Amino acid sequence: MVDTHTHLNFQAFDNDWQEIVDQSLKAGVTKMIIVGTDLDSSQKAVAMASDHPALYTSVGIHPHHVRAMLGKSNIKFQISKLINRLGKLATNKKVVAIGEVGLDYHYYQKSKHENKEVSPQLIDLQKELLLAQIKLAAKLDKPLILHSREAKTDVLDLIENWKLKIGNSITGVFHCFDGSKKYARKIIAAGFYFSFTGNITYNDGRAIVAKSIPLDRLLLETDCPFMKPRPNTGDELRSLPSDVKITGLSHAKTRGLTESEVFDTTTKNANSLFKLR
């Protein structure tokens, strides 16, 4: 199995990430991608991946971090500096993607990333930062790890409009997908992959959408330490990379497939998309 989206670089794993990685290997998770969400977490992910052969990483700026730029001068210059630093980080051989990047219009109340107002200015700035990172991914020939929450079809629309203007192709994965079957069909036509977290074990609606995705476009992820799948096992507070097996088994059950069919194909998909050795 491959867990294509972990946050082992987050504080929740500061004291035991190496132990968690070793436990995951024993559980059959042979590769894990640590996903960056800002410069600090991206740098930390690169350092961690460099220290362990089972770990890979992505580097990127999550849309949450746009709010801190609002109202400041020289925003274009700030974004340019961020992209230059990400580009340098991405030269590391363990960096396999640009992400987590995207758009997020959700109203957050109980989060350090409180989003009490989704203004036109905030949306425009998120789109500007996303476009800059799309261009970086295309330049480096790396896939995108995309975050899209309550953003309708804006993420794919922005990518497709850029591709039409530039004539360049790009691919990636819509992680923790929460869209409709209709939107999923557009994403499939554009050549992207999907991954679902433990949220497919929360309600039948999400599992039904997941079932509609062709198996050759499906990846496995946990988004650990978030989205603990049900039924909860072991560590009750954190999702772990080993929980990817629960998600994989859920896919197998809803599709009427064996676990080997799901694990073998999703591993092949991950190796292909992220060019994992």
BAFI-3210 file (N, C-alpha, C; in Angstrom, 3 decimals, decimal comma, padded with zeros to 6 digits):
// residues 277
n [1|2|3|4|5|6|7|8|9|10|11|12|13|14|15|16|17|18|19|20|21|22|23|24|25|26|27|28|29|30|31|32|33|34|35|36|37|38|39|40|41|42|43|44|45|46|47|48|49|50|51|52|53|54|55|56|57|58|59|60|61|62|63|64|65|66|67|68|69|70|71|72|73|74|75|76|77|78|79|80|81|82|83|84|85|86|87|88|89|90|91|92|93|94|95|96|97|98|99|100|101|102|103|104|105|106|107|108|109|110|111|112|113|114|115|116|117|118|119|120|121|122|123|124|125|126|127|128|129|130|131|132|133|134|135|136|137|138|139|140|141|142|143|144|145|146|147|148|149|150|151|152|153|154|155|156|157|158|159|160|161|162|163|164|165|166|167|168|169|170|171|172|173|174|175|176|177|178|179|180|181|182|183|184|185|186|187|188|189|190|191|192|193|194|195|196|197|198|199|200|201|202|203|204|205|206|207|208|209|210|211|212|213|214|215|216|217|218|219|220|221|222|223|224|225|226|227|228|229|230|231|232|233|234|235|236|237|238|239|240|241|242|243|244|245|246|247|248|249|250|251|252|253|254|255|256|257|258|259|260|261|262|263|264|265|266|267|268|269|270|271|272|273|274|275|276|277]
n.u [000,840|000,340|000,449|-000,650|-000,915|000,079|000,520|002,844|004,719|003,553|002,759|001,520|002,915|005,450|006,913|007,110|007,344|009,139|008,853|006,157|006,289|007,846|006,109|004,043|005,233|005,517|002,866|002,312|002,335|004,207|005,251|005,169|003,880|004,837|003,193|003,613|002,495|003,109|006,029|007,686|006,662|007,054|009,840|010,504|009,321|010,860|013,326|012,714|011,945|014,338|015,690|014,642|014,047|011,476|009,941|008,551|008,011|006,012|006,001|004,586|002,179|-000,563|-003,983|-004,999|-003,026|-003,054|-004,556|-002,981|-001,585|-003,301|-004,061|-001,456|001,417|003,025|002,296|002,500|005,258|005,863|004,643|006,162|008,663|008,075|007,520|009,999|011,526|010,169|010,665|013,420|013,500|012,163|013,975|015,148|015,680|013,747|011,373|008,281|006,038|004,038|002,465|000,569|-001,846|-004,333|-007,819|-009,960|-013,003|-014,369|-016,182|-014,532|-014,658|-013,760|-010,797|-007,294|-006,982|-009,018|-011,784|-013,678|-014,833|-015,283|-014,031|-014,169|-011,595|-009,981|-010,497|-009,531|-006,819|-006,138|-006,471|-004,483|-002,139|-002,424|-002,308|000,328|001,683|000,809|002,060|004,706|004,742|004,328|006,630|008,582|007,835|006,187|003,546|000,434|-000,779|-003,900|-006,062|-009,404|-012,053|-015,366|-015,250|-016,554|-016,285|-013,959|-011,171|-010,434|-011,347|-009,623|-007,160|-007,646|-008,197|-005,724|-004,166|-005,236|-004,417|-001,617|-000,914|000,149|000,451|-000,733|-000,886|-002,262|-003,593|-006,802|-007,164|-008,718|-011,338|-014,403|-016,424|-019,097|-020,533|-020,827|-018,938|-016,696|-016,577|-015,733|-013,194|-011,974|-011,981|-010,129|-007,811|-006,928|-006,279|-007,871|-008,270|-009,480|-010,158|-010,455|-012,998|-014,770|-015,811|-017,629|-020,160|-022,723|-023,082|-020,630|-019,121|-020,471|-019,937|-017,174|-017,109|-017,809|-015,565|-013,156|-011,110|-008,489|-007,880|-007,693|-006,335|-004,869|-005,180|-004,541|-004,492|-003,464|-002,693|-005,462|-008,992|-009,731|-010,526|-013,572|-014,472|-012,934|-009,608|-006,913|-004,843|-006,751|-006,900|-005,470|-005,297|-003,430|-000,745|-001,029|-003,748|-004,635|-005,224|-007,786|-009,341|-008,786|-009,921|-012,570|-013,082|-012,802|-014,929|-017,255|-017,033|-017,097|-014,748|-011,624|-009,345|-006,722|-006,909|-007,628|-005,501|-003,230|-003,706|-004,050|-001,566|000,056|-000,958|-000,153|002,646|003,031|001,935|003,400|005,957|007,421|010,168]
n.v [-001,202|002,324|005,323|008,208|010,734|012,223|013,902|013,736|015,489|017,277|018,722|016,796|014,460|014,873|013,627|010,924|010,135|008,555|006,043|005,588|005,447|003,126|001,243|001,420|000,417|-002,261|-002,914|-003,025|-000,734|000,531|002,830|006,324|009,577|012,675|015,634|019,018|022,192|024,800|026,947|026,239|023,698|022,308|022,346|020,866|018,424|017,633|017,254|015,111|013,105|012,711|011,316|008,783|005,846|005,019|007,224|009,977|013,259|016,281|019,736|022,847|025,599|025,907|026,986|028,114|029,755|032,108|034,162|035,620|037,287|039,216|042,633|043,461|045,091|044,782|042,140|040,461|040,310|039,010|036,514|035,680|035,364|033,266|031,211|030,939|029,934|027,563|026,280|025,823|024,050|021,944|020,720|018,678|015,177|013,594|014,939|014,734|015,992|019,002|020,598|020,888|022,400|024,787|025,745|027,172|027,758|027,460|028,154|028,547|027,963|026,803|026,648|027,198|028,477|030,428|031,392|033,680|035,237|034,966|036,688|038,497|039,428|037,679|035,257|035,882|036,201|033,651|032,266|033,466|032,635|029,861|029,597|030,415|028,284|026,164|026,786|026,453|023,692|022,703|023,643|022,178|019,655|018,111|016,466|017,821|018,158|018,538|020,672|021,202|022,808|023,408|024,996|024,883|024,344|025,653|025,130|023,177|024,560|026,780|025,520|024,283|026,522|027,773|025,821|025,933|028,452|028,321|025,947|023,753|020,658|019,185|017,239|015,489|015,048|015,167|015,559|014,086|014,115|015,819|016,354|016,219|013,525|014,485|016,568|015,013|013,531|015,488|015,983|013,516|013,465|015,427|014,212|013,719|012,330|010,792|010,899|009,579|010,171|008,854|009,740|008,460|006,437|007,591|008,300|007,094|008,527|009,730|007,439|006,389|008,232|007,830|005,217|005,595|006,395|005,517|002,642|002,818|005,433|005,941|006,691|005,915|007,371|008,865|011,398|011,808|013,496|013,607|012,910|010,287|006,978|005,015|001,798|003,143|002,311|001,261|003,987|006,456|009,174|010,086|009,746|007,296|006,342|003,566|003,243|003,485|001,086|000,449|002,282|001,430|-001,149|-000,435|000,719|-001,616|-003,194|-001,697|-001,766|-004,400|-005,871|-007,661|-007,200|-007,260|-006,544|-003,848|-002,771|-003,430|-002,098|000,626|001,116|000,812|002,975|005,142|004,892|005,428|008,053|009,683|008,968|007,145|005,474]
n.w [000,000|-000,567|001,108|000,041|001,083|003,784|006,938|008,494|009,224|010,894|014,139|015,709|015,364|016,278|018,339|017,755|015,034|013,551|014,723|014,114|011,320|010,995|012,148|010,317|008,018|008,765|008,751|006,107|004,571|002,299|001,192|001,828|001,461|002,541|003,058|002,302|003,629|003,965|003,870|006,081|006,941|004,608|004,287|006,546|005,893|003,680|004,921|006,662|004,819|003,557|005,416|005,584|003,787|002,998|002,767|000,985|-000,433|-000,765|-001,757|-000,923|-000,754|001,175|000,671|003,036|004,077|002,757|003,828|005,612|003,968|003,061|002,545|002,661|001,206|-002,033|-002,826|-005,051|-005,304|-002,894|-003,334|-005,492|-004,256|-002,499|-004,348|-005,594|-003,462|-002,937|-005,334|-005,176|-003,009|-004,184|-005,805|-004,493|-004,491|-003,286|-003,454|-004,843|-005,805|-006,195|-003,687|-000,678|-002,524|-003,625|-003,473|-001,023|000,247|002,555|005,586|008,369|011,817|014,238|014,298|013,843|011,539|011,102|009,212|008,776|006,935|003,545|001,282|-001,887|-002,402|-000,950|-002,289|-004,859|-004,282|-003,356|-005,757|-007,311|-005,999|-006,267|-009,089|-009,554|-008,389|-009,922|-012,323|-011,482|-010,953|-013,542|-014,810|-013,474|-014,085|-012,369|-010,579|-009,235|-005,908|-004,892|-003,087|-002,533|-001,340|-000,948|-003,177|-005,524|-008,956|-009,334|-009,022|-010,980|-013,231|-013,293|-013,752|-016,256|-017,892|-017,819|-019,078|-021,658|-022,507|-022,346|-023,483|-022,268|-020,575|-017,522|-014,545|-011,674|-008,334|-006,899|-003,704|-000,809|-001,856|-002,250|-003,945|-006,437|-008,442|-011,034|-011,192|-010,757|-013,131|-014,938|-013,961|-014,347|-017,162|-017,592|-016,897|-014,286|-010,958|-008,072|-004,504|-001,427|001,966|005,333|005,399|003,715|005,157|006,784|005,816|003,575|001,213|000,443|-000,017|-002,196|-004,234|-004,365|-005,321|-007,951|-009,258|-011,669|-011,199|-012,049|-011,648|-009,016|-005,820|-002,615|000,620|003,871|005,094|007,536|010,615|010,554|009,860|010,845|010,111|010,363|011,658|014,632|015,433|017,527|017,951|019,147|018,820|016,648|013,114|011,353|009,100|008,681|008,791|006,252|005,170|006,095|004,700|002,087|002,167|002,465|-000,036|-001,569|-000,653|-001,370|-004,112|-004,748|-005,006|-004,532|-001,774|-002,632|-005,328|-005,140|-003,576|-005,122|-007,576|-006,829|-005,736|-007,971|-009,441|-007,823|-007,900|-010,590|-011,043|-009,231|-009,815|-008,224|-006,871]
ca.u [000,000|000,991|-000,329|-000,203|-001,128|000,240|001,114|003,769|005,510|002,787|003,111|000,945|003,865|006,807|007,625|007,173|007,101|009,947|008,197|004,930|006,683|008,260|004,902|003,291|005,915|005,144|001,452|002,201|002,382|005,624|005,667|004,332|004,223|004,608|002,715|003,863|001,386|003,740|007,477|008,267|006,286|007,662|011,253|010,541|008,984|012,028|014,339|012,261|011,997|015,753|016,208|013,989|013,834|010,061|009,255|008,681|007,386|005,620|006,206|003,558|001,531|-002,003|-004,744|-005,187|-001,973|-003,227|-005,174|-001,937|-001,068|-004,292|-003,796|-000,033|001,901|003,950|001,871|003,080|006,661|005,861|004,334|007,340|009,691|007,628|007,674|011,438|011,989|009,594|011,384|014,710|013,212|011,666|015,078|015,510|015,234|012,604|010,170|007,592|004,838|003,815|001,213|-000,857|-002,238|-005,714|-008,764|-010,777|-013,979|-015,137|-016,270|-013,931|-014,893|-012,935|-009,534|-006,329|-007,134|-010,394|-012,163|-014,987|-015,368|-014,645|-014,227|-013,635|-010,149|-009,365|-010,602|-008,602|-005,457|-005,965|-006,317|-003,181|-001,126|-002,594|-001,804|001,796|002,180|000,540|003,154|005,914|004,617|004,528|008,037|009,390|007,247|005,727|002,094|-000,118|-001,657|-004,868|-007,060|-010,551|-013,150|-016,469|-014,781|-017,285|-015,363|-012,967|-009,799|-010,260|-011,537|-008,400|-006,131|-007,983|-008,020|-004,275|-003,683|-005,654|-003,610|-000,192|-000,718|000,966|-000,363|-000,340|-001,766|-002,172|-004,637|-007,720|-007,103|-009,889|-012,343|-015,740|-017,324|-020,181|-020,200|-020,730|-017,620|-015,697|-016,461|-014,910|-011,825|-011,498|-011,722|-008,935|-006,646|-006,472|-006,574|-008,666|-008,064|-010,479|-009,643|-011,379|-014,362|-015,686|-016,428|-018,526|-021,529|-022,866|-022,998|-019,230|-018,693|-021,096|-019,139|-015,883|-017,319|-017,969|-014,251|-012,480|-010,065|-007,172|-007,683|-007,864|-005,196|-005,217|-004,568|-005,146|-004,485|-003,162|-003,435|-006,883|-009,911|-009,643|-011,621|-014,371|-014,406|-011,646|-008,768|-005,607|-004,727|-008,082|-006,826|-004,831|-005,217|-002,049|-000,616|-001,526|-005,199|-004,952|-005,782|-009,226|-009,915|-008,691|-010,908|-013,874|-013,210|-012,982|-016,268|-018,288|-016,866|-017,182|-013,430|-010,775|-008,433|-005,517|-007,183|-007,581|-004,158|-002,277|-003,954|-003,784|-000,109|000,539|-001,336|000,709|003,996|003,025|001,697|004,462|007,256|008,079|011,121]
ca.v [000,000|003,626|006,427|009,315|012,042|012,238|015,091|013,284|016,670|018,125|018,625|015,580|013,357|015,337|012,762|009,494|009,891|007,434|004,835|005,430|005,005|001,721|000,455|001,420|-000,528|-003,607|-003,113|-003,158|000,560|000,531|004,183|007,380|010,919|013,731|016,770|020,342|023,140|026,115|026,773|025,517|022,277|021,728|022,119|019,761|017,196|017,263|016,730|013,807|012,153|012,446|010,444|007,470|005,394|004,796|008,506|010,951|014,487|017,349|021,070|023,746|026,541|025,653|028,243|028,699|030,709|033,327|035,228|036,442|038,227|040,237|043,978|043,797|045,619|043,935|040,747|039,717|040,065|037,987|035,235|035,321|034,868|031,951|030,255|030,697|029,080|026,238|025,700|025,321|022,857|020,881|020,051|017,482|013,979|012,984|015,732|014,093|016,738|020,342|020,560|020,878|023,701|024,760|026,796|026,783|028,799|027,017|029,044|027,857|028,623|026,224|026,315|028,302|029,148|030,913|031,979|034,201|035,911|034,588|037,890|038,410|039,652|036,434|034,289|036,288|035,953|032,197|031,865|033,939|031,751|028,554|029,668|030,462|026,948|025,345|027,088|025,823|022,247|022,451|023,905|021,102|018,382|017,382|016,529|018,659|017,610|019,623|020,833|021,958|022,697|024,336|025,915|024,523|023,763|026,699|024,607|022,588|025,614|027,576|024,691|024,080|027,793|027,976|024,877|026,420|029,617|028,006|024,752|022,817|019,704|018,962|016,276|015,509|014,341|015,896|014,798|014,204|014,635|015,943|016,868|015,397|012,642|015,323|017,218|013,950|013,180|016,524|015,780|012,315|013,859|016,276|013,364|013,755|011,228|011,103|010,111|009,803|009,872|008,071|010,280|007,565|005,540|008,381|008,282|006,351|009,421|009,870|006,143|006,224|009,025|007,143|004,023|005,997|006,725|004,350|002,153|003,247|006,838|006,007|006,582|005,789|008,364|009,015|012,785|011,745|012,862|013,928|012,011|008,916|006,169|004,224|001,932|003,550|001,253|001,697|005,377|007,038|010,605|010,392|008,795|006,887|005,783|002,191|003,286|003,475|-000,227|000,505|002,998|000,540|-002,211|000,170|000,779|-002,977|-003,654|-001,016|-002,099|-005,835|-006,324|-008,177|-006,182|-007,267|-005,770|-002,419|-002,382|-003,538|-001,066|001,956|001,242|001,051|004,343|006,062|004,803|006,046|009,491|010,377|008,441|006,622|004,407]
ca.w [000,000|-000,547|001,657|-000,795|001,695|005,236|007,543|009,533|009,570|011,807|015,554|016,295|015,231|016,613|019,281|017,418|013,613|013,065|015,222|013,338|009,983|011,091|012,376|009,063|007,131|009,194|008,399|004,666|003,880|001,929|000,824|002,385|000,995|003,529|002,280|002,855|003,545|003,926|003,709|007,221|006,919|003,406|004,626|007,512|005,166|002,879|005,840|007,137|003,715|003,275|006,478|005,615|002,398|002,680|002,753|-000,094|000,033|-001,670|-001,174|-001,423|000,162|001,293|000,602|004,366|004,426|001,974|004,625|006,229|002,967|002,749|003,027|002,622|-000,066|-002,798|-002,725|-006,174|-004,964|-001,848|-003,967|-006,292|-003,327|-002,042|-005,448|-005,762|-002,371|-003,181|-006,464|-004,693|-002,210|-005,052|-006,506|-003,733|-005,209|-002,623|-003,709|-005,976|-006,198|-005,655|-002,933|-000,941|-003,062|-004,079|-003,089|000,125|000,557|003,725|006,735|009,513|013,091|015,294|013,651|013,880|010,250|011,096|007,938|009,112|005,762|002,285|000,480|-003,257|-002,351|-000,484|-003,375|-005,923|-003,833|-003,389|-007,156|-007,776|-005,438|-006,902|-010,458|-009,493|-008,061|-011,114|-013,254|-010,940|-011,174|-014,974|-015,099|-012,896|-014,514|-011,183|-010,410|-008,177|-004,872|-004,888|-002,032|-003,022|-000,379|-001,193|-004,215|-006,746|-009,944|-009,603|-009,129|-012,309|-014,236|-013,358|-014,391|-017,655|-018,584|-017,967|-020,093|-022,967|-022,859|-022,431|-024,290|-021,493|-019,830|-016,131|-013,899|-010,222|-007,606|-006,029|-002,461|000,069|-002,781|-001,651|-004,964|-006,959|-009,565|-012,232|-011,154|-010,889|-014,553|-015,564|-013,499|-015,057|-018,548|-017,594|-016,677|-012,893|-010,056|-006,880|-003,291|-000,387|003,302|006,140|005,321|002,989|006,135|007,623|005,294|002,323|000,064|000,024|-000,559|-003,513|-005,165|-004,510|-006,147|-009,354|-009,822|-012,243|-010,308|-012,516|-011,264|-007,566|-004,913|-001,201|001,513|005,195|005,553|008,961|011,715|010,461|009,151|011,351|009,568|011,293|013,117|015,158|015,979|018,017|018,364|018,994|018,585|015,375|012,025|011,098|007,745|008,631|008,614|004,833|004,860|006,346|003,563|000,933|002,319|002,221|-001,495|-002,080|-000,292|-002,146|-005,526|-004,937|-005,421|-003,465|-001,262|-003,474|-006,544|-004,796|-003,129|-006,232|-008,585|-006,284|-005,606|-009,344|-009,787|-007,071|-008,459|-011,914|-010,955|-008,491|-010,263|-007,036|-007,153]
c.u [000,873|000,019|000,164|-000,388|-001,072|000,756|001,950|004,684|004,774|003,126|002,622|001,914|005,292|007,594|007,816|007,048|007,909|009,347|006,928|005,238|007,061|007,063|004,077|003,911|005,545|003,701|001,236|002,158|003,843|006,166|004,656|004,806|003,852|004,316|002,987|002,661|001,857|005,242|008,078|007,941|006,859|009,133|011,395|010,268|010,166|013,108|013,970|012,379|013,435|016,353|015,609|013,644|012,369|009,296|009,589|007,941|006,896|005,905|005,165|002,997|000,023|-002,765|-005,033|-004,227|-002,041|-003,724|-004,132|-001,371|-002,024|-003,915|-002,339|000,346|002,812|003,592|002,465|004,542|006,769|005,603|005,532|008,455|009,335|007,870|009,150|011,968|011,433|010,337|012,729|014,527|012,874|012,761|015,553|014,902|014,039|011,298|009,498|006,365|004,897|002,453|001,479|-001,275|-003,705|-006,516|-009,634|-011,687|-014,822|-015,084|-015,771|-014,185|-013,942|-011,630|-008,588|-006,353|-008,560|-010,675|-013,567|-015,632|-014,582|-014,927|-013,725|-012,118|-009,418|-009,373|-009,616|-007,166|-005,159|-005,721|-004,954|-002,063|-001,207|-002,009|-000,281|002,373|001,886|001,678|004,463|005,892|004,865|005,998|008,920|008,922|006,892|004,210|001,704|-000,877|-002,627|-005,856|-008,176|-011,701|-014,158|-016,090|-015,448|-016,319|-014,180|-011,550|-009,557|-010,409|-010,271|-007,294|-006,398|-007,822|-006,544|-003,710|-004,050|-004,782|-002,159|000,071|000,147|000,049|000,162|-001,334|-001,580|-003,330|-005,495|-007,830|-008,346|-011,084|-013,717|-016,754|-018,363|-019,675|-020,002|-019,374|-016,517|-015,494|-015,604|-013,440|-011,194|-011,115|-010,457|-007,664|-006,104|-006,909|-007,382|-008,128|-009,108|-009,857|-010,611|-012,797|-015,307|-016,328|-017,436|-019,973|-021,561|-022,701|-021,592|-018,729|-019,262|-020,331|-017,796|-016,000|-017,395|-016,638|-013,624|-011,296|-008,683|-006,917|-007,741|-006,533|-005,722|-004,508|-005,238|-005,368|-004,175|-002,386|-004,945|-007,671|-009,765|-010,810|-012,370|-014,472|-013,002|-010,893|-007,475|-005,639|-006,040|-008,043|-006,285|-005,126|-003,747|-001,941|-001,145|-003,040|-005,606|-005,538|-007,294|-009,937|-009,906|-009,718|-012,328|-014,123|-013,507|-014,412|-017,328|-018,209|-017,020|-015,883|-012,692|-009,854|-007,169|-005,724|-007,084|-006,165|-003,158|-002,463|-003,650|-002,291|000,520|000,238|-000,423|002,126|004,087|002,906|002,890|005,870|008,081|008,997|010,798]
c.v [001,249|004,631|007,691|010,685|011,917|013,598|014,659|014,415|017,613|017,798|017,333|014,404|013,733|014,327|011,326|009,195|008,712|006,094|004,537|004,932|003,531|000,806|000,340|000,455|-001,964|-003,933|-003,200|-001,866|000,818|001,909|005,179|008,718|011,919|015,016|018,085|021,245|024,592|025,889|025,937|024,030|021,574|021,418|020,938|018,438|016,714|016,651|015,328|012,756|011,781|011,468|009,048|007,024|005,197|006,095|009,326|012,203|015,356|018,675|022,004|024,636|026,330|026,983|028,871|029,847|031,991|034,481|036,160|037,481|039,387|041,591|044,392|044,314|044,602|042,451|039,912|039,373|038,980|036,603|034,758|034,757|033,470|030,890|029,933|029,750|027,663|025,529|025,122|024,053|021,674|020,198|018,815|016,249|013,295|013,768|015,229|014,868|018,155|020,321|020,557|022,284|023,630|025,969|026,283|027,935|028,443|028,069|028,283|028,655|028,124|025,720|027,491|029,076|029,657|031,692|032,543|034,959|035,468|035,726|037,666|038,584|038,381|035,385|034,613|035,972|034,453|031,725|032,284|033,032|030,364|028,557|029,680|029,076|025,939|025,537|026,432|024,321|021,894|022,621|022,751|019,714|017,508|017,502|017,445|017,807|018,729|019,525|021,682|021,757|023,817|025,388|025,638|023,861|024,696|026,159|024,053|023,638|026,434|026,813|024,567|025,368|028,086|027,061|025,344|027,578|029,239|026,822|023,723|021,892|019,562|017,982|016,369|014,752|015,336|015,089|015,072|014,742|014,674|016,485|015,858|014,454|013,451|016,005|016,176|013,573|014,203|016,344|014,573|012,680|014,698|015,493|013,339|012,510|011,746|010,318|010,538|009,416|008,930|008,579|009,383|006,545|006,277|008,339|007,606|007,243|009,567|008,575|005,906|007,018|008,332|005,934|004,370|006,308|005,471|003,930|002,621|004,735|007,026|005,855|006,409|006,878|008,306|010,474|012,833|012,992|013,089|012,758|010,543|008,087|005,417|002,791|002,311|002,356|001,855|003,115|006,095|008,511|010,962|009,311|008,516|006,350|004,355|002,138|003,300|002,126|-000,237|001,186|002,127|-000,575|-001,693|000,288|-000,609|-003,469|-003,017|-001,372|-003,595|-006,429|-006,947|-007,060|-006,111|-006,450|-004,272|-001,996|-002,409|-002,395|000,328|002,181|001,522|002,487|005,364|006,070|005,537|007,561|010,226|009,891|007,960|005,484|003,194]
c.w [000,000|000,066|000,964|-000,156|003,217|005,672|008,754|009,988|010,509|013,263|016,191|016,256|015,636|017,434|018,802|015,931|013,086|013,494|014,423|011,933|010,001|011,325|011,087|008,064|007,478|008,833|006,891|003,881|003,537|001,559|001,386|001,854|002,088|002,769|003,009|002,684|003,616|003,832|004,837|007,163|005,693|003,652|005,574|006,809|004,333|003,760|006,322|006,035|003,374|004,267|006,467|004,189|002,021|002,481|001,510|000,362|-001,118|-000,973|-001,766|-000,339|000,078|001,230|001,956|004,624|003,615|002,837|005,240|005,259|002,699|003,345|002,997|001,241|-000,745|-002,723|-003,860|-005,910|-003,898|-002,429|-004,787|-005,416|-002,828|-003,118|-005,676|-004,692|-002,503|-004,307|-006,059|-003,859|-003,106|-005,855|-005,753|-004,386|-004,556|-002,829|-004,986|-006,452|-005,643|-004,968|-001,438|-001,351|-003,474|-003,652|-001,957|000,501|001,793|004,827|007,962|010,787|014,184|014,699|013,824|012,565|010,119|009,816|008,109|007,951|004,538|001,304|-000,941|-003,285|-001,929|-001,595|-004,488|-005,541|-003,797|-004,821|-007,699|-007,276|-006,058|-008,311|-010,485|-009,226|-009,178|-012,122|-012,786|-011,191|-012,636|-015,347|-014,637|-013,311|-013,321|-011,075|-009,255|-007,167|-004,524|-003,731|-002,605|-002,049|-000,607|-002,223|-005,554|-007,725|-010,224|-009,781|-010,528|-013,406|-014,402|-014,078|-015,884|-018,470|-018,812|-019,047|-021,500|-023,439|-023,146|-023,352|-023,599|-020,706|-018,411|-015,521|-012,388|-009,608|-006,832|-004,746|-001,625|-000,726|-002,124|-002,652|-005,412|-008,043|-010,846|-012,308|-011,343|-012,359|-015,300|-015,200|-014,189|-016,493|-018,660|-017,270|-015,262|-012,122|-008,865|-005,691|-002,269|000,946|004,020|006,076|004,525|003,922|007,012|007,146|003,925|001,099|-000,461|-000,592|-001,954|-004,571|-005,426|-005,424|-007,626|-010,032|-010,425|-011,360|-010,745|-012,295|-009,749|-006,835|-003,501|-000,398|002,875|005,568|007,049|009,405|011,681|009,871|009,564|010,804|010,664|010,791|013,581|015,726|016,482|018,540|018,085|018,609|017,208|014,340|011,775|009,677|007,629|008,467|007,152|004,413|005,061|005,180|002,317|000,981|002,087|000,720|-002,067|-001,827|-001,173|-003,631|-005,805|-005,445|-004,244|-002,987|-002,112|-004,736|-006,268|-004,420|-004,281|-007,238|-008,056|-006,070|-006,964|-009,768|-009,108|-007,621|-009,794|-011,806|-010,337|-008,856|-009,066|-007,422|-006,308]
res [m|v|d|t|h|t|h|l|n|f|q|a|f|d|n|d|w|q|e|i|v|d|q|s|l|k|a|g|v|t|k|m|i|i|v|g|t|d|l|d|s|s|q|k|a|v|a|m|a|s|d|h|p|a|l|y|t|s|v|g|i|h|p|h|h|v|r|a|m|l|g|k|s|n|i|k|f|q|i|s|k|l|i|n|r|l|g|k|l|a|t|n|k|k|v|v|a|i|g|e|v|g|l|d|y|h|y|y|q|k|s|k|h|e|n|k|e|v|s|p|q|l|i|d|l|q|k|e|l|l|l|a|q|i|k|l|a|a|k|l|d|k|p|l|i|l|h|s|r|e|a|k|t|d|v|l|d|l|i|e|n|w|k|l|k|i|g|n|s|i|t|g|v|f|h|c|f|d|g|s|k|k|y|a|r|k|i|i|a|a|g|f|y|f|s|f|t|g|n|i|t|y|n|d|g|r|a|i|v|a|k|s|i|p|l|d|r|l|l|l|e|t|d|c|p|f|m|k|p|r|p|n|t|g|d|e|l|r|s|l|p|s|d|v|k|i|t|g|l|s|h|a|k|t|r|g|l|t|e|s|e|v|f|d|t|t|t|k|n|a|n|s|l|f|k|l|r]
***
